[in-house]
């Protein structure tokens, strides 16, 4: 009888221990997830470097995985091509390799330059967060696509950032003639709070499209489908991990220290310099899900228009695009 009671007591203690251990593990996991996510513009972790660097690494790990898994799936299902067998011809491979290496080297230089020279120093963490913008991601992941003989990856990122970068041409052309930005996508260059380092290093918006498309040798229809996937992934990850802006709580009474605007991948609101009424999707302060829905379907409509333009141009210049 004593033995039965002892066994029962031991089982209860083991059960309680397991529940306690499970609860502790669950609590620890929740703390990690909470820490990875953004916790508002004023939170101290956003002004250090640990959270921004973690966000950067996590963002690229997720995006690269989603991009290449989706690419291989679409290639197999739509074109019946085994992505593992993709190889460029020797001349094309040499060009694609050089373009990819240039994109990688430029990206490293851009990040290092901005980190070293960025002012004000209390917002230096913004440099790391901003490297999650699609215009920067396109250089890294598009370069990887060229390096691994998967040009559709580079093409998809050209479609995804195409609306922004084509409008850069419009903004800059009109600015040179009339000294005003008709669209507003490039207007941030002249914001009072924009550092000179950002002004010097923002010009990849002008050459990313032609360079990646030259390396990819055209535009394949699958790129449009893949662009929708990478667009949604980049916006959603940025929404979860990057704050809307940064506030320097230590100098909050100093009028000279303005908040640093981030809004990475438009994940919090439409870019504030774009004033067209039909694009205003924040007018009623919508909940997150509704805002993202409004943003993403509009963005994909623009992606379709960009794809049609780029497809026609690439078809005229390069002929039929290689799928791999």
C-alpha positions as CSV (number, residue, x, y, z in Angstrom):
1,X,0.0,0.0,0.0
2,X,2.9,2.3,0.9
3,X,4.6,1.5,-2.4
4,X,1.5,2.3,-4.4
5,X,1.2,5.7,-2.6
6,X,4.9,6.4,-3.2
7,X,4.6,5.6,-6.9
8,X,1.5,7.8,-7.2
9,X,3.2,10.7,-5.4
10,X,6.3,10.3,-7.7
11,X,4.1,10.3,-10.8
12,X,2.3,13.5,-9.6
13,X,5.7,15.2,-9.0
14,X,6.9,14.2,-12.4
15,X,3.7,15.4,-14.0
16,X,3.9,18.8,-12.2
17,X,7.6,19.0,-13.2
18,X,6.7,18.4,-16.9
19,X,3.9,21.0,-16.7
20,X,6.3,23.5,-15.1
21,X,9.0,22.8,-17.7
22,X,6.5,23.1,-20.5
23,X,5.1,26.3,-19.1
24,X,8.6,27.7,-18.8
25,X,9.6,26.8,-22.3
26,X,6.4,28.3,-23.6
27,X,7.0,31.5,-21.7
28,X,10.6,31.7,-23.0
29,X,9.4,31.2,-26.6
30,X,6.8,33.9,-26.1
31,X,9.5,36.3,-24.8
32,X,11.7,35.6,-27.8
33,X,8.9,36.2,-30.3
34,X,7.9,39.4,-28.5
35,X,11.5,40.6,-28.5
36,X,11.9,39.9,-32.2
37,X,8.8,41.8,-33.1
38,X,8.8,45.6,-33.0
39,X,7.5,47.2,-29.8
40,X,6.8,50.7,-30.9
41,X,8.9,53.7,-31.9
42,X,10.0,54.6,-28.4
43,X,11.4,51.2,-27.3
44,X,15.0,51.3,-26.3
45,X,15.9,48.1,-28.2
46,X,15.3,49.8,-31.5
47,X,18.1,52.3,-30.9
48,X,20.7,49.7,-30.1
49,X,22.2,47.4,-32.7
50,X,21.3,43.9,-31.4
51,X,17.6,44.0,-32.4
52,X,18.2,45.7,-35.8
53,X,21.0,43.1,-36.7
54,X,18.8,40.2,-35.6
55,X,15.9,41.7,-37.7
56,X,18.2,42.0,-40.7
57,X,19.5,38.4,-40.5
58,X,16.0,37.0,-39.9
59,X,14.5,39.1,-42.7
60,X,17.0,37.9,-45.3
61,X,16.9,34.3,-44.1
62,X,13.1,34.2,-44.5
63,X,13.0,36.1,-47.8
64,X,15.8,34.0,-49.4
65,X,14.1,30.8,-48.3
66,X,10.7,31.9,-49.5
67,X,12.0,33.2,-52.8
68,X,14.0,30.2,-53.9
69,X,11.5,27.6,-52.6
70,X,8.7,29.4,-54.5
71,X,10.9,29.8,-57.6
72,X,11.6,26.1,-57.8
73,X,8.0,25.2,-57.1
74,X,6.7,27.5,-59.8
75,X,9.3,26.4,-62.3
76,X,8.4,22.7,-61.8
77,X,4.6,23.2,-61.8
78,X,4.4,25.8,-64.6
79,X,7.3,25.2,-66.9
80,X,8.0,21.5,-66.0
81,X,11.6,22.4,-65.4
82,X,13.9,20.9,-62.8
83,X,15.4,23.9,-61.1
84,X,18.4,21.9,-60.0
85,X,19.5,21.4,-63.7
86,X,19.5,25.2,-64.5
87,X,22.8,26.5,-65.9
88,X,23.7,29.5,-68.0
89,X,25.7,29.4,-71.1
90,X,29.4,30.2,-70.5
91,X,29.3,33.8,-71.8
92,X,26.0,34.6,-70.1
93,X,27.2,32.9,-66.9
94,X,30.3,35.1,-66.8
95,X,28.3,38.3,-67.2
96,X,25.7,37.2,-64.6
97,X,28.5,36.2,-62.2
98,X,30.2,39.6,-62.5
99,X,26.9,41.5,-62.1
100,X,26.0,39.4,-59.0
101,X,29.4,40.1,-57.4
102,X,29.1,43.8,-58.2
103,X,25.7,43.9,-56.4
104,X,27.1,42.0,-53.4
105,X,30.1,44.3,-53.1
106,X,28.1,47.4,-53.6
107,X,25.6,46.3,-50.9
108,X,28.4,45.7,-48.4
109,X,29.9,49.0,-49.2
110,X,26.5,50.8,-48.9
111,X,25.8,49.3,-45.5
112,X,29.3,49.9,-44.1
113,X,29.4,53.5,-45.5
114,X,26.0,54.4,-44.0
115,X,26.8,52.8,-40.6
116,X,30.1,54.7,-40.4
117,X,29.0,58.1,-41.5
118,X,25.3,58.2,-40.6
119,X,24.1,61.1,-38.5
120,X,22.6,61.7,-36.0
121,X,24.4,58.8,-34.4
122,X,21.5,58.0,-32.0
123,X,19.6,56.8,-35.1
124,X,22.3,54.7,-36.6
125,X,20.2,51.6,-36.0
126,X,17.9,52.9,-38.7
127,X,20.6,52.1,-41.3
128,X,20.3,48.4,-40.4
129,X,16.5,48.4,-40.5
130,X,16.5,50.2,-43.8
131,X,18.6,47.5,-45.4
132,X,15.4,45.5,-45.3
133,X,13.8,47.8,-47.9
134,X,13.0,45.9,-51.1
135,X,15.3,48.1,-53.1
136,X,18.2,46.8,-51.1
137,X,16.9,43.2,-50.8
138,X,16.7,43.2,-54.6
139,X,20.4,43.7,-54.9
140,X,21.2,40.7,-52.6
141,X,18.5,38.2,-53.6
142,X,18.5,39.3,-57.3
143,X,22.3,38.8,-57.3
144,X,21.9,35.4,-55.8
145,X,19.4,34.5,-58.5
146,X,22.0,35.4,-61.2
147,X,24.8,33.6,-59.3
148,X,22.8,30.4,-59.1
149,X,21.5,30.4,-62.7
150,X,18.0,31.4,-61.7
151,X,17.3,34.6,-63.6
152,X,13.6,34.5,-62.9
153,X,14.5,35.4,-59.3
154,X,16.2,38.6,-60.5
155,X,13.4,39.3,-62.9
156,X,10.8,38.9,-60.1
157,X,12.5,41.5,-57.9
158,X,12.7,43.9,-60.8
159,X,8.9,43.6,-61.2
160,X,8.4,44.1,-57.4
161,X,10.5,47.3,-57.1
162,X,9.7,48.4,-60.7
163,X,6.9,50.8,-59.9
164,X,9.1,52.7,-57.4
165,X,12.2,52.7,-59.6
166,X,10.4,53.6,-62.8
167,X,8.8,56.5,-60.9
168,X,12.2,57.6,-59.8
169,X,12.9,58.3,-63.5
170,X,9.8,60.4,-63.7
171,X,10.5,62.3,-60.5
172,X,14.1,63.1,-61.4
173,X,13.4,64.0,-65.0
174,X,10.7,66.5,-64.0
175,X,12.8,67.8,-61.1
176,X,15.7,68.7,-63.5
177,X,13.3,70.8,-65.6
178,X,10.8,72.2,-63.1
179,X,12.5,71.8,-59.7
180,X,9.6,69.7,-58.3
181,X,8.8,66.1,-57.7
182,X,5.4,65.2,-59.4
183,X,5.2,61.8,-57.8
184,X,7.2,62.1,-54.6
185,X,9.1,58.8,-54.4
186,X,12.5,60.5,-54.7
187,X,11.5,63.6,-52.6
188,X,13.0,62.2,-49.4
189,X,16.5,63.0,-50.8
190,X,15.7,66.7,-49.9
191,X,14.1,66.1,-46.5
192,X,15.7,68.1,-43.8
193,X,16.4,65.0,-41.8
194,X,17.9,63.0,-44.6
195,X,21.7,62.6,-44.0
196,X,24.2,63.3,-46.7
197,X,25.3,59.7,-46.6
198,X,21.8,58.6,-47.7
199,X,21.8,61.2,-50.5
200,X,25.1,59.8,-51.8
201,X,24.1,56.2,-51.6
202,X,20.6,56.2,-52.9
203,X,21.4,56.2,-56.6
204,X,21.1,52.4,-57.0
205,X,17.4,53.1,-57.5
206,X,18.4,54.4,-61.0
207,X,20.5,51.5,-62.2
208,X,19.2,48.4,-60.4
209,X,16.5,47.5,-63.0
210,X,18.7,47.8,-66.2
211,X,21.6,46.0,-64.5
212,X,19.6,43.0,-63.2
213,X,17.6,42.7,-66.4
214,X,20.8,42.7,-68.4
215,X,22.1,39.9,-66.2
216,X,18.8,38.0,-66.5
217,X,18.6,38.6,-70.2
218,X,14.9,39.3,-70.3
219,X,11.6,38.9,-68.5
220,X,9.8,35.6,-68.2
221,X,6.0,35.4,-67.3
222,X,6.7,33.4,-64.2
223,X,8.5,36.4,-62.8
224,X,5.1,38.2,-62.4
225,X,3.7,35.3,-60.3
226,X,6.9,35.1,-58.2
227,X,6.9,38.9,-57.7
228,X,3.5,38.6,-55.8
229,X,5.0,36.1,-53.4
230,X,8.2,38.1,-52.6
231,X,6.2,41.3,-52.3
232,X,3.8,39.8,-49.7
233,X,6.7,38.2,-47.8
234,X,8.9,41.3,-47.6
235,X,6.0,43.5,-46.5
236,X,4.7,41.2,-43.8
237,X,8.1,40.4,-42.3
238,X,8.9,44.1,-42.2
239,X,5.6,44.9,-40.5
240,X,6.3,42.4,-37.8
241,X,9.9,43.3,-37.0
242,X,10.5,47.0,-37.9
243,X,9.0,50.0,-36.2
244,X,7.2,52.8,-38.0
245,X,9.9,55.4,-36.9
246,X,12.5,55.9,-34.2
247,X,12.3,58.4,-31.3
248,X,15.3,59.5,-29.3
249,X,13.8,59.5,-25.8
250,X,17.0,60.8,-24.2
251,X,16.8,64.1,-26.3
252,X,13.0,64.3,-26.6
253,X,13.0,67.9,-25.3
254,X,15.6,68.9,-28.0
255,X,13.7,70.3,-31.0
256,X,16.6,69.6,-33.3
257,X,16.3,65.9,-32.8
258,X,13.5,64.8,-35.1
259,X,12.0,61.3,-35.1
260,X,13.7,59.1,-37.8
261,X,11.0,58.0,-40.3
262,X,11.4,54.3,-41.4
263,X,8.1,52.7,-42.6
264,X,10.1,49.9,-44.2
265,X,8.5,48.5,-47.4
266,X,5.5,50.7,-46.7
267,X,4.4,48.2,-44.1
268,X,2.9,50.8,-41.8
269,X,1.5,53.4,-44.1
270,X,1.7,54.7,-47.7
271,X,4.9,56.7,-48.3
272,X,4.1,60.1,-46.9
273,X,5.2,62.2,-49.9
274,X,2.7,60.4,-52.2
275,X,-0.5,62.5,-52.2
276,X,-2.7,61.0,-54.9
277,X,-6.2,60.5,-53.5
278,X,-6.8,57.1,-55.1
279,X,-3.8,55.7,-53.3
280,X,-4.7,57.0,-49.9
281,X,-5.3,53.8,-47.8
282,X,-4.8,55.2,-44.3
283,X,-7.6,57.8,-44.3
284,X,-9.7,55.9,-41.7
285,X,-6.8,54.6,-39.6
286,X,-7.5,50.9,-40.6
287,X,-6.5,47.9,-38.6
288,X,-3.3,46.2,-39.7
289,X,-4.9,43.4,-41.7
290,X,-7.1,45.8,-43.7
291,X,-4.3,48.2,-44.3
292,X,-2.0,45.4,-45.7
293,X,-4.9,44.1,-47.8
294,X,-5.4,47.5,-49.4
295,X,-1.7,48.0,-49.9
296,X,-0.9,44.6,-51.4
297,X,-3.6,44.3,-54.0
298,X,-2.8,47.8,-55.2
299,X,0.9,47.1,-55.3
300,X,0.3,43.9,-57.3
301,X,-1.9,45.8,-59.8
302,X,1.1,48.1,-60.3
303,X,3.3,45.1,-60.6
304,X,1.2,43.9,-63.5
305,X,1.6,47.2,-65.3
306,X,5.3,47.2,-64.6
307,X,5.6,43.6,-65.8
308,X,3.9,44.4,-69.1
309,X,6.2,47.4,-69.7
310,X,9.4,45.5,-68.8
311,X,8.2,42.4,-70.7
312,X,7.7,44.4,-73.8
313,X,11.0,46.2,-73.5
314,X,13.0,43.0,-72.7
315,X,11.3,41.1,-75.5
316,X,12.4,43.8,-78.0
317,X,16.0,44.0,-76.6
318,X,16.8,40.4,-75.5
319,X,14.2,38.3,-77.3
320,X,12.7,35.3,-75.4
321,X,13.8,35.2,-71.8
322,X,15.6,32.1,-70.5
323,X,13.7,30.4,-67.7
324,X,17.0,29.2,-66.3
